[in-house]
């Protein structure tokens, strides 16, 4: 039987690949090769699942990043940027959650909290609220252009904002 985390991880992948409307019990059970009974073992229904999925997104893409940056040796800002720029940390999931937040009040509330937490942490580790906002806007914007800015170009843009590149 799959764990609750397995269901949530599968939901994040499905969300990133196909968007919020695609996150259904049918698609999740098909992806995991499990029955609806297994789903209902962990969740009371799609409403509860979606709430848990948003919480999982926040934990994985915000709380965990902050914890890992805090645990890193040396410069926390550089450690955080390495996490954001790591292979596999592409913008697809962020784009999907932002799109979902335009259509759903619960997703919007989570996105607002995530944005606020991220900017507050960037402010704490950079010591400059304006710099923190600029860095965050570059990362968010880089994922929103079509096609999204590749990691190397995003890194160059962030280094430019940080004054590390001329």
C-alpha positions in Angstrom: 0.0 0.0 0.0 1.2 3.5 -0.8 1.9 5.9 2.0 0.2 9.3 2.3 3.5 10.9 1.1 3.4 8.7 -2.0 0.0 10.0 -2.9 1.1 13.6 -2.3 4.3 13.3 -4.2 2.3 11.8 -7.1 -0.1 14.7 -6.9 2.8 17.2 -7.1 4.1 15.5 -10.2 0.7 15.4 -11.8 0.1 19.0 -10.9 3.4 20.1 -12.4 2.8 18.1 -15.6 -0.8 18.8 -16.3 -2.2 21.5 -13.9 -4.7 21.4 -11.0 -7.7 20.2 -13.0 -5.8 17.0 -13.8 -5.4 16.1 -10.2 -8.2 13.6 -9.8 -8.6 10.3 -7.9 -8.7 8.5 -11.2 -5.5 9.9 -12.5 -3.7 9.4 -9.2 -4.8 5.8 -8.9 -3.8 5.1 -12.5 -0.4 6.8 -11.9 0.3 4.8 -8.7 -1.4 1.6 -9.9 -3.5 1.5 -6.8 -7.2 1.3 -5.9 -9.5 4.1 -4.8 -9.7 2.3 -1.5 -6.0 3.0 -0.9 -6.7 6.7 -1.6 -9.6 6.8 0.8 -7.4 5.1 3.5 -5.4 8.3 3.7 -7.9 11.0 2.6 -11.6 11.6 3.1 -12.0 12.9 -0.4 -10.6 15.3 -3.0 -11.2 18.3 -0.8 -9.0 16.9 2.0 -6.5 15.7 -0.6 -6.2 19.1 -2.2 -5.7 20.7 1.2 -3.0 18.2 2.0 -1.4 18.6 -1.4 -1.1 22.4 -0.9 0.4 21.8 2.5 2.9 19.3 1.0 3.8 21.8 -1.7 4.5 24.4 1.0 6.5 22.0 3.1 8.6 20.7 0.2 9.2 23.9 -1.8 9.5 26.4 1.1 9.9 24.9 4.5 12.4 22.3 3.4 14.4 24.8 1.4 14.7 27.1 4.4 15.7 24.2 6.7 18.4 23.1 4.2 19.7 26.6 3.7 19.9 27.0 7.5 21.8 23.8 7.9 24.3 24.6 5.1 27.8 25.6 5.9 28.6 29.1 5.0 26.5 31.6 3.1 22.8 30.8 3.5 21.8 32.9 0.5 24.2 31.0 -1.8 22.9 27.7 -0.3 19.3 28.7 -1.0 20.0 29.8 -4.5 21.7 26.4 -5.1 18.5 24.7 -4.0 16.4 26.9 -6.2 18.7 26.3 -9.2 19.2 22.6 -8.6 18.4 20.2 -11.5 14.8 19.0 -11.2 13.7 22.1 -9.4 12.3 23.6 -12.6 9.4 26.1 -12.6 6.6 23.8 -13.7 5.2 23.1 -10.2 5.5 26.8 -9.3 3.6 27.8 -12.4 0.9 25.2 -11.8 0.3 26.3 -8.2 0.2 30.0 -9.3 -2.3 29.1 -12.0 -4.4 27.2 -9.4 -4.2 30.1 -7.1 -5.9 32.3 -9.7 -8.9 29.9 -9.6 -9.1 28.7 -6.0 -9.2 30.7 -2.8 -7.5 28.0 -0.7 -4.6 27.7 -3.2 -4.4 31.5 -3.3 -4.1 31.7 0.5 -1.3 29.1 0.4 0.5 30.9 -2.4 0.3 34.2 -0.5 1.7 32.6 2.6 4.5 30.9 0.6 5.4 34.1 -1.2 5.4 36.0 2.1 7.5 33.4 3.9 10.0 33.2 1.0 10.5 37.0 0.8 10.7 37.3 4.6 13.5 34.6 4.6 15.3 36.2 1.7 15.1 39.5 3.6 16.5 37.9 6.8 19.5 36.2 5.0 20.3 39.1 2.7 19.6 41.9 5.2 17.9 44.0 2.6 14.1 43.9 1.9 14.5 45.5 -1.5 17.1 43.0 -2.6 15.0 40.2 -1.3 12.0 41.4 -3.3 14.1 41.8 -6.5 15.6 38.3 -6.1 12.2 36.8 -5.7 10.7 38.6 -8.6 13.5 37.5 -10.8 13.0 33.8 -9.8 9.2 34.0 -10.2 9.4 36.0 -13.5 12.0 33.6 -14.9 9.5 30.8 -14.6 6.7 32.7 -16.1 8.2 33.7 -19.4 7.7 31.4 -22.3 9.8 29.4 -22.5 11.0 29.6 -18.9 14.5 31.0 -18.4 17.0 28.1 -18.3 18.9 27.6 -15.0 22.2 29.1 -16.3 20.5 32.3 -17.5 18.5 32.5 -14.2 21.7 32.1 -12.3 23.3 34.9 -14.3 20.3 37.2 -13.7 20.4 36.5 -10.0 24.1 37.2 -9.9 23.5 40.5 -11.7 20.9 41.5 -9.1 23.3 40.5 -6.3 26.0 42.6 -7.9 28.3 39.6 -8.4 28.3 40.0 -12.1 28.9 43.1 -14.2 
